[in-house]
């Protein structure tokens, strides 16, 4: 079964940091957005393997995000 997770990217001095919204323990950094994205996918794959080995419940991605306008 395929699940979809939501990635959050933030620019940092060394490149980019990424984290999954539904699974905050899945976090990584990369020099470019492309490298960061690839490393996040790898981190997700490894975390799934670890959770399965430990017989832990894998968080399911079902978050709804909405942009909210605000005058600042």
N, CA, C and O atoms as CSV, one atom per row, in Angstrom:
chain,resi,resn,atom,element,x,y,z
A,1,UNK,N,N,0.844,-1.169,0.000
A,1,UNK,CA,C,0.000,0.000,0.000
A,1,UNK,C,C,0.900,1.246,0.000
A,1,UNK,O,O,1.903,1.297,0.711
A,2,UNK,N,N,0.534,2.221,-0.787
A,2,UNK,CA,C,1.294,3.460,-0.883
A,2,UNK,C,C,0.613,4.551,-0.065
A,2,UNK,O,O,-0.601,4.734,-0.141
A,3,UNK,N,N,1.412,5.272,0.718
A,3,UNK,CA,C,0.926,6.416,1.489
A,3,UNK,C,C,1.695,7.651,1.036
A,3,UNK,O,O,2.826,7.544,0.563
A,4,UNK,N,N,1.097,8.791,1.178
A,4,UNK,CA,C,1.731,10.044,0.800
A,4,UNK,C,C,2.037,10.843,2.060
A,4,UNK,O,O,1.191,10.980,2.945
A,5,UNK,N,N,3.246,11.363,2.129
A,5,UNK,CA,C,3.669,12.183,3.259
A,5,UNK,C,C,3.930,13.604,2.773
A,5,UNK,O,O,4.200,13.830,1.593
A,6,UNK,N,N,3.848,14.547,3.687
A,6,UNK,CA,C,4.033,15.959,3.367
A,6,UNK,C,C,5.410,16.402,3.832
A,6,UNK,O,O,5.726,16.321,5.019
A,7,UNK,N,N,6.235,16.874,2.892
A,7,UNK,CA,C,7.582,17.339,3.222
A,7,UNK,C,C,7.585,18.853,3.399
A,7,UNK,O,O,6.940,19.590,2.653
A,8,UNK,N,N,8.324,19.290,4.403
A,8,UNK,CA,C,8.501,20.720,4.659
A,8,UNK,C,C,9.990,21.020,4.458
A,8,UNK,O,O,10.837,20.365,5.064
A,9,UNK,N,N,10.314,22.003,3.614
A,9,UNK,CA,C,11.700,22.385,3.325
A,9,UNK,C,C,11.965,23.779,3.867
A,9,UNK,O,O,11.113,24.666,3.800
A,10,UNK,N,N,13.157,23.951,4.399
A,10,UNK,CA,C,13.554,25.262,4.917
A,10,UNK,C,C,14.990,25.527,4.469
A,10,UNK,O,O,15.860,24.665,4.592
A,11,UNK,N,N,15.224,26.723,3.952
A,11,UNK,CA,C,16.579,27.078,3.555
A,11,UNK,C,C,17.379,27.420,4.815
A,11,UNK,O,O,16.914,28.166,5.677
A,12,UNK,N,N,18.584,26.864,4.906
A,12,UNK,CA,C,19.478,27.083,6.036
A,12,UNK,C,C,20.841,27.487,5.482
A,12,UNK,O,O,21.070,27.337,4.282
A,13,UNK,N,N,21.754,27.995,6.312
A,13,UNK,CA,C,23.053,28.451,5.795
A,13,UNK,C,C,23.822,27.406,4.971
A,13,UNK,O,O,24.513,27.761,4.017
A,14,UNK,N,N,23.705,26.131,5.331
A,14,UNK,CA,C,24.444,25.093,4.614
A,14,UNK,C,C,23.680,24.494,3.431
A,14,UNK,O,O,24.202,23.607,2.755
A,15,UNK,N,N,22.462,24.956,3.169
A,15,UNK,CA,C,21.658,24.425,2.057
A,15,UNK,C,C,20.191,24.383,2.420
A,15,UNK,O,O,19.545,25.422,2.555
A,16,UNK,N,N,19.657,23.155,2.582
A,16,UNK,CA,C,18.238,22.973,2.900
A,16,UNK,C,C,18.067,21.914,3.976
A,16,UNK,O,O,18.850,20.968,4.068
A,17,UNK,N,N,17.032,22.087,4.787
A,17,UNK,CA,C,16.642,21.102,5.774
A,17,UNK,C,C,15.229,20.656,5.402
A,17,UNK,O,O,14.404,21.474,4.997
A,18,UNK,N,N,14.954,19.370,5.538
A,18,UNK,CA,C,13.628,18.839,5.219
A,18,UNK,C,C,13.151,17.937,6.346
A,18,UNK,O,O,13.936,17.269,7.018
A,19,UNK,N,N,11.825,17.944,6.528
A,19,UNK,CA,C,11.210,17.137,7.571
A,19,UNK,C,C,9.825,16.731,7.098
A,19,UNK,O,O,9.174,17.478,6.367
A,20,UNK,N,N,9.372,15.562,7.504
A,20,UNK,CA,C,8.014,15.142,7.184
A,20,UNK,C,C,7.064,15.653,8.255
A,20,UNK,O,O,7.320,15.489,9.447
A,21,UNK,N,N,5.986,16.263,7.840
A,21,UNK,CA,C,5.009,16.822,8.768
A,21,UNK,C,C,4.374,15.715,9.616
A,21,UNK,O,O,4.266,15.850,10.835
A,22,UNK,N,N,3.960,14.636,8.979
A,22,UNK,CA,C,3.259,13.563,9.679
A,22,UNK,C,C,4.199,12.682,10.507
A,22,UNK,O,O,3.750,11.934,11.375
A,23,UNK,N,N,5.497,12.774,10.237
A,23,UNK,CA,C,6.476,11.904,10.900
A,23,UNK,C,C,7.723,12.748,11.180
A,23,UNK,O,O,8.726,12.610,10.480
A,24,UNK,N,N,7.674,13.618,12.193
A,24,UNK,CA,C,8.747,14.589,12.446
A,24,UNK,C,C,10.127,13.983,12.685
A,24,UNK,O,O,11.136,14.673,12.537
A,25,UNK,N,N,10.186,12.709,13.051
A,25,UNK,CA,C,11.481,12.066,13.260
A,25,UNK,C,C,12.243,11.879,11.948
A,25,UNK,O,O,13.457,11.677,11.960
A,26,UNK,N,N,11.540,11.943,10.824
A,26,UNK,CA,C,12.188,11.828,9.509
A,26,UNK,C,C,12.621,13.230,9.102
A,26,UNK,O,O,11.811,14.044,8.657
A,27,UNK,N,N,13.918,13.497,9.264
A,27,UNK,CA,C,14.470,14.825,9.037
A,27,UNK,C,C,15.873,14.679,8.465
A,27,UNK,O,O,16.600,13.752,8.823
A,28,UNK,N,N,16.254,15.586,7.584
A,28,UNK,CA,C,17.583,15.522,6.973
A,28,UNK,C,C,17.965,16.882,6.422
A,28,UNK,O,O,17.173,17.824,6.452
A,29,UNK,N,N,19.199,16.975,5.915
A,29,UNK,CA,C,19.699,18.196,5.290
A,29,UNK,C,C,20.407,17.845,3.995
A,29,UNK,O,O,20.889,16.725,3.822
A,30,UNK,N,N,20.467,18.809,3.085
A,30,UNK,CA,C,21.195,18.630,1.833
A,30,UNK,C,C,21.680,19.969,1.316
A,30,UNK,O,O,21.088,21.008,1.609
A,31,UNK,N,N,22.746,19.946,0.556
A,31,UNK,CA,C,23.340,21.180,0.033
A,31,UNK,C,C,22.418,21.871,-0.979
A,31,UNK,O,O,22.362,23.099,-1.034
A,32,UNK,N,N,21.703,21.084,-1.771
A,32,UNK,CA,C,20.740,21.619,-2.737
A,32,UNK,C,C,19.362,21.043,-2.421
A,32,UNK,O,O,19.245,20.065,-1.684
A,33,UNK,N,N,18.318,21.660,-2.987
A,33,UNK,CA,C,16.958,21.156,-2.757
A,33,UNK,C,C,16.808,19.740,-3.330
A,33,UNK,O,O,16.116,18.902,-2.752
A,34,UNK,N,N,17.455,19.483,-4.460
A,34,UNK,CA,C,17.381,18.154,-5.074
A,34,UNK,C,C,18.049,17.110,-4.192
A,34,UNK,O,O,17.508,16.022,-3.995
A,35,UNK,N,N,19.237,17.440,-3.655
A,35,UNK,CA,C,19.958,16.513,-2.780
A,35,UNK,C,C,19.161,16.299,-1.493
A,35,UNK,O,O,19.068,15.178,-0.992
A,36,UNK,N,N,18.598,17.364,-0.974
A,36,UNK,CA,C,17.802,17.273,0.247
A,36,UNK,C,C,16.582,16.376,0.031
A,36,UNK,O,O,16.254,15.556,0.889
A,37,UNK,N,N,15.924,16.526,-1.092
A,37,UNK,CA,C,14.749,15.715,-1.424
A,37,UNK,C,C,15.130,14.230,-1.511
A,37,UNK,O,O,14.423,13.369,-0.989
A,38,UNK,N,N,16.247,13.947,-2.171
A,38,UNK,CA,C,16.715,12.557,-2.300
A,38,UNK,C,C,17.078,11.977,-0.934
A,38,UNK,O,O,16.790,10.815,-0.649
A,39,UNK,N,N,17.707,12.790,-0.100
A,39,UNK,CA,C,18.095,12.319,1.231
A,39,UNK,C,C,16.867,12.111,2.118
A,39,UNK,O,O,16.852,11.209,2.956
A,40,UNK,N,N,15.839,12.941,1.936
A,40,UNK,CA,C,14.608,12.761,2.703
A,40,UNK,C,C,13.916,11.463,2.303
A,40,UNK,O,O,13.398,10.746,3.160
A,41,UNK,N,N,13.906,11.159,1.017
A,41,UNK,CA,C,13.317,9.899,0.565
A,41,UNK,C,C,14.071,8.718,1.156
A,41,UNK,O,O,13.461,7.746,1.600
A,42,UNK,N,N,15.399,8.802,1.163
A,42,UNK,CA,C,16.223,7.746,1.748
A,42,UNK,C,C,15.953,7.616,3.247
A,42,UNK,O,O,15.842,6.505,3.764
A,43,UNK,N,N,15.848,8.745,3.941
A,43,UNK,CA,C,15.563,8.719,5.378
A,43,UNK,C,C,14.201,8.079,5.646
A,43,UNK,O,O,14.056,7.307,6.594
A,44,UNK,N,N,13.204,8.394,4.818
A,44,UNK,CA,C,11.877,7.793,4.963
A,44,UNK,C,C,11.942,6.289,4.754
A,44,UNK,O,O,11.376,5.527,5.537
A,45,UNK,N,N,12.630,5.857,3.699
A,45,UNK,CA,C,12.751,4.425,3.423
A,45,UNK,C,C,13.425,3.688,4.584
A,45,UNK,O,O,12.988,2.605,4.975
A,46,UNK,N,N,14.480,4.274,5.128
A,46,UNK,CA,C,15.206,3.650,6.242
A,46,UNK,C,C,14.351,3.624,7.511
A,46,UNK,O,O,14.386,2.647,8.259
A,47,UNK,N,N,13.587,4.687,7.756
A,47,UNK,CA,C,12.733,4.730,8.939
A,47,UNK,C,C,11.628,3.678,8.838
A,47,UNK,O,O,11.288,3.037,9.833
A,48,UNK,N,N,11.070,3.499,7.645
A,48,UNK,CA,C,10.053,2.460,7.449
A,48,UNK,C,C,10.641,1.088,7.742
A,48,UNK,O,O,10.016,0.281,8.429
A,49,UNK,N,N,11.835,0.818,7.229
A,49,UNK,CA,C,12.499,-0.472,7.505
A,49,UNK,C,C,12.694,-0.678,9.003
A,49,UNK,O,O,12.405,-1.752,9.531
A,50,UNK,N,N,13.182,0.349,9.681
A,50,UNK,CA,C,13.437,0.251,11.123
A,50,UNK,C,C,12.144,0.001,11.895
A,50,UNK,O,O,12.112,-0.842,12.791
A,51,UNK,N,N,11.081,0.724,11.557
A,51,UNK,CA,C,9.807,0.537,12.245
A,51,UNK,C,C,9.261,-0.869,12.014
A,51,UNK,O,O,8.731,-1.491,12.934
A,52,UNK,N,N,9.390,-1.364,10.794
A,52,UNK,CA,C,8.914,-2.726,10.508
A,52,UNK,C,C,9.703,-3.752,11.302
A,52,UNK,O,O,9.118,-4.694,11.836
A,53,UNK,N,N,11.028,-3.591,11.393
A,53,UNK,CA,C,11.865,-4.520,12.158
A,53,UNK,C,C,11.485,-4.508,13.639
A,53,UNK,O,O,11.509,-5.544,14.304
A,54,UNK,N,N,11.140,-3.336,14.142
A,54,UNK,CA,C,10.776,-3.194,15.550
A,54,UNK,C,C,9.294,-3.462,15.804
A,54,UNK,O,O,8.816,-3.376,16.935
A,55,UNK,N,N,8.579,-3.788,14.726
A,55,UNK,CA,C,7.134,-4.043,14.804
A,55,UNK,C,C,6.385,-2.853,15.410
A,55,UNK,O,O,5.460,-3.028,16.204
A,56,UNK,N,N,6.795,-1.649,15.026
A,56,UNK,CA,C,6.146,-0.422,15.470
A,56,UNK,C,C,5.166,0.045,14.401
A,56,UNK,O,O,5.333,-0.253,13.219
A,57,UNK,N,N,4.149,0.776,14.827
A,57,UNK,CA,C,3.158,1.306,13.894
A,57,UNK,C,C,3.753,2.463,13.100
A,57,UNK,O,O,4.321,3.394,13.672
A,58,UNK,N,N,3.618,2.395,11.786
A,58,UNK,CA,C,4.135,3.434,10.895
A,58,UNK,C,C,3.093,4.535,10.773
A,58,UNK,O,O,1.940,4.256,10.441
A,59,UNK,N,N,3.486,5.806,11.040
A,59,UNK,CA,C,2.532,6.907,10.891
A,59,UNK,C,C,1.996,6.978,9.458
A,59,UNK,O,O,2.743,6.793,8.497
A,60,UNK,N,N,0.724,7.241,9.331
A,60,UNK,CA,C,0.072,7.330,8.034
A,60,UNK,C,C,-0.093,8.807,7.674
A,60,UNK,O,O,-0.527,9.615,8.494
A,61,UNK,N,N,0.259,9.138,6.442
A,61,UNK,CA,C,0.133,10.516,5.995
A,61,UNK,C,C,-1.278,10.853,5.559
A,61,UNK,O,O,-1.743,10.381,4.522
A,62,UNK,N,N,-1.958,11.664,6.344
A,62,UNK,CA,C,-3.314,12.108,5.995
A,62,UNK,C,C,-3.559,13.512,6.519
A,62,UNK,O,O,-4.574,13.777,7.163
A,63,UNK,N,N,-2.639,14.394,6.243
A,63,UNK,CA,C,-2.753,15.759,6.756
A,63,UNK,C,C,-3.251,16.676,5.656
A,63,UNK,O,O,-2.846,16.540,4.501
A,64,UNK,N,N,-4.112,17.595,5.997
A,64,UNK,CA,C,-4.608,18.589,5.059
A,64,UNK,C,C,-4.016,19.930,5.449
A,64,UNK,O,O,-4.138,20.359,6.597
A,65,UNK,N,N,-3.371,20.598,4.490
A,65,UNK,CA,C,-2.801,21.912,4.724
A,65,UNK,C,C,-3.520,22.924,3.853
A,65,UNK,O,O,-3.953,22.630,2.739
A,66,UNK,N,N,-3.631,24.109,4.390
A,66,UNK,CA,C,-4.301,25.172,3.658
A,66,UNK,C,C,-3.547,26.479,3.914
A,66,UNK,O,O,-3.195,26.784,5.053
A,67,UNK,N,N,-3.304,27.241,2.857
A,67,UNK,CA,C,-2.660,28.537,2.995
A,67,UNK,C,C,-3.681,29.546,3.512
A,67,UNK,O,O,-4.818,29.583,3.042
A,68,UNK,N,N,-3.274,30.356,4.474
A,68,UNK,CA,C,-4.159,31.375,5.042
A,68,UNK,C,C,-3.549,32.753,4.786
A,68,UNK,O,O,-2.425,33.015,5.213
A,69,UNK,N,N,-4.267,33.628,4.102
A,69,UNK,CA,C,-3.725,34.969,3.843
A,69,UNK,C,C,-3.768,35.821,5.105
A,69,UNK,O,O,-4.666,35.683,5.937
A,70,UNK,N,N,-2.779,36.707,5.233
A,70,UNK,CA,C,-2.729,37.626,6.376
A,70,UNK,C,C,-1.984,38.881,5.991
A,70,UNK,O,O,-0.965,38.812,5.303
A,71,UNK,N,N,-2.470,40.012,6.419
A,71,UNK,CA,C,-1.780,41.283,6.203
A,71,UNK,C,C,-0.693,41.398,7.266
A,71,UNK,O,O,-0.978,41.308,8.460
A,72,UNK,N,N,0.546,41.595,6.836
A,72,UNK,CA,C,1.647,41.772,7.795
A,72,UNK,C,C,2.444,43.001,7.504
A,72,UNK,O,O,3.405,43.296,8.215
